[in-house]
Amino acid sequence: MTEVSIGEDYPKQQARLRKLRADVARLPVHSVFFYLMALDSALHNAEEAAISGDIVEMLRAYNEMREFES
């Protein structure tokens, strides 16, 4: 497995979650409501961490994003 830096992979993870959110949003709302809320929260946390430049928060957000399955 090739190692990738967080600086390189962070925006890729954000893009992956945005695409995943769009795909999941097409499903019936009642079956994915909580999943969409969790996705939105993860994306919000990632954006806020990136804006703040707080490395610890960025690492938390990065790990949170990586937990979502595509």
Summary of the structure (lengths in Angstrom):
residues: 70
radius of gyration: 12.7
end to end distance: 18.6
largest distance: 38.8
contacts: 171
relative contact order: 0.18
helix: 80%
strand: 0%
